[in-house]
Amino acid sequence: MLNKILTLFKVNTLRQLIVIFIVFSIAGSLSLYLSNPILDALNLNSLIEIKLLFIALRLILIFFIYQCLLLLIGTMFGQFRYFWNFEKKILNRFKLLKRFASNVRNNE
């Protein structure tokens, strides 16, 4: 069973798997914690009267904060390569990596 989990997460050791779980949990908790102060600093609570719109904006913000924190915290734990590959996979799913790469090529 453990070998299946290690294969699923594409890691070699149980220690690496535990570190990756810790990074995911810290990044998730911290992104939720940081999203509210950022929205308060932008003073969007008073501007957006529709609660559903505010929630949608907060979810989008949480997603982007989470992606940045994964790389930052993953680097602190020595797992930059793992989380960079994870980020590339996420960006490919949203078709953002190809757009970003084509924009960079066009600006050169």
C-alpha positions in Angstrom: 0.0 0.0 0.0 2.8 2.4 0.9 4.5 1.7 -2.4 1.3 2.7 -4.3 1.2 6.0 -2.4 4.9 6.7 -3.1 4.3 5.9 -6.8 1.2 8.0 -6.9 3.0 11.1 -5.5 6.2 10.2 -7.5 8.5 10.2 -4.5 11.2 7.8 -3.5 11.0 7.7 0.3 8.5 8.0 3.1 10.4 11.0 4.5 10.0 12.9 1.2 6.3 12.1 1.2 5.9 13.4 4.7 7.7 16.6 3.8 5.5 17.0 0.8 2.3 16.6 2.9 3.7 19.1 5.4 4.4 21.6 2.6 0.9 21.1 1.2 -0.7 21.7 4.6 1.3 24.7 5.5 0.7 26.3 2.1 -3.0 25.7 2.2 -3.5 27.0 5.7 -1.3 30.0 5.1 -3.1 30.9 1.9 -6.4 30.9 3.7 -5.0 33.0 6.5 -3.4 35.6 4.1 -6.3 36.0 1.7 -8.4 38.0 4.2 -5.8 40.6 5.1 -5.0 41.1 1.5 -8.6 41.7 0.6 -8.9 44.0 3.6 -5.8 46.0 2.5 -7.4 46.4 -1.0 -10.6 47.6 0.7 -12.7 45.3 -1.4 -15.2 44.5 1.4 -16.8 47.9 1.0 -16.6 48.0 -2.8 -18.2 44.6 -3.4 -21.7 44.4 -2.1 -22.6 41.1 -3.7 -21.4 38.5 -1.3 -21.1 35.8 -4.0 -18.8 38.0 -6.1 -16.6 38.6 -3.0 -16.4 34.9 -2.3 -15.4 34.2 -5.9 -12.7 36.9 -5.8 -11.4 35.4 -2.5 -11.2 31.9 -4.0 -9.3 33.2 -7.0 -6.9 35.0 -4.7 -6.5 31.9 -2.5 -5.6 29.9 -5.6 -2.8 32.2 -6.7 -1.5 32.7 -3.2 -1.5 28.9 -2.7 0.5 28.4 -5.9 3.2 30.9 -4.9 3.4 29.6 -1.3 3.8 26.0 -2.6 7.0 27.0 -4.4 8.3 29.2 -1.6 7.6 26.7 1.2 8.6 23.8 -0.9 12.0 25.5 -1.6 12.5 26.1 2.2 11.9 22.3 2.7 14.3 21.4 -0.1 11.6 20.2 -2.5 11.7 22.9 -5.1 12.0 20.5 -8.1 9.0 18.5 -7.0 6.8 21.5 -6.5 8.0 23.2 -9.7 6.9 20.1 -11.6 3.6 20.2 -9.8 3.2 23.9 -10.7 3.9 23.2 -14.4 1.3 20.5 -14.4 -1.3 22.8 -12.8 -0.5 25.6 -15.3 -0.7 23.2 -18.2 -4.2 22.1 -17.0 -5.4 25.7 -17.1 -3.6 26.3 -20.4 -1.6 29.1 -18.7 1.9 27.8 -19.3 1.5 27.8 -23.1 0.1 31.3 -23.0 2.8 32.6 -20.8 5.6 30.9 -22.9 4.1 32.4 -26.1 3.9 35.9 -24.6 7.5 35.7 -23.5 8.6 34.6 -27.0 6.6 37.4 -28.6 8.1 40.1 -26.3 11.7 39.0 -27.1 
